[in-house]
């Protein structure tokens, strides 16, 4: 790619923005919509089970978003095993159709039986992904930063891989940097860093490493000023992408002067002979 405006391609669909955002945890729909606008995102996640149950904070969500402008990424949040995730994914596809996106087969796959650390189940994720791909879903699996699992999911046909930076909602940043780097270097599908991003510098770091995109929810929605943080995250993702494409300065063990050592005023080399 020769500039930061090159599109992000997922499942044959093209997107300009490399920042994906969530729709949960906002104070109200007005704040959410202002934040989505400021983020310049084009893909937003929707927790299918929470929308179906009208959980607090999700009432009116489907009607409150302009689905002609934003692409829905239904997710299987709350599912603890593969079977649950498969059922909820199918509901998610119907939800997307109800929004007017008839051709939307995207699903963010989450299988999380762990209620304390909220770590994804690699076995359940792989099982569910295999089943959903057979039913023509574009699967975006949320996983631990496991290079072997990421490669296996890619091989069976997942549209992306989504390794976590650190625990969901922890704001700890990229605690799995070395593994994420391995995933990025070996993946032939987009790598989207998901979970753990707390501040814009975390988002920029992921993009500087070569991640194709980041997904951010809590860091925006739970900040003191969500619309302002959304704008900051947008700029951080853009800056990180530009830096990656530009190519960073190689780290050195010792100092290296930015000015020439010869020809300077007062040096013997600069004196007129």
C-alpha positions, 0 to 999 in steps of 0.5 A: 500500500502506498498511502494511508487511504488504501481501503481495508478489505474484509470479506470482499467488502471495502472500508475507508476507516481502520477504526471499528467501534462498539455500541455498548456502555454509552450514557445515551444514544445521542452521545453514542451517535456523536462518538461514532461520527467523531470516530469516522468508523464505518463498522460498528459491533452490536451485541445480538443477545443484548439487543434481543433482550433490550438490556439497559443501554441497548433500547432503541439501538437498532432504530437509533443508528443510520444503517445506510451509513454504518456497516453492522458487525453483529457479535456473539458476546455472552456466548459460553460455548460453540453451540450458543455462538452458532445460534446467536450468529444466525440471529445476528444475520437476521438482525442485519437483514432487518436493518436493511443490510440484506447481503451482510454475513459478517459475524464477530465470533466470541466464545467466552466461558471464563467469567473472571478474566473473560478470555476466549475459548480457543477450542470453542472458537475454532469449532464455531468458526468451522460451522459458521463458515460452512453456512457462508458467514464472514467470520471475524474471530476474537482470540487470544494472541495465539499465532498458531490458532490465528493461522488455523482460523485463517486456513479454514476461511475466517475473514480476519483474526482479532487477537486481544491486546490485553483483557477486555476493558482493562485499558492495559494496552498491548500486553501481548505485543510479541505474539501480535507481531508474529500474527501480523507478520504471518497473516494473509487476512486482516489482523484487527487488534481487539480489547485492552486498548485504553488510550490513543497511544495504544491504538497508534502502537498497534497500527505502527506494528502493522495491524490492519485495524483496531476495535475500540469500545470501552476506552471511548464510551467510558471516558470522561468525554466520549465524543472527544476520545472518539476523535482522538482515537480516530487521529491515533489510528490514522497516525499509526497507519501513516507511520507504519507505511512510512517506515520507522527509524531503526533503533540504535544502541548508541546516539547518532547525530542528526547533523553532519560531523564535517563541514561545521563552523569552527572545525578544521575541515571547514577552514579555507585552505 
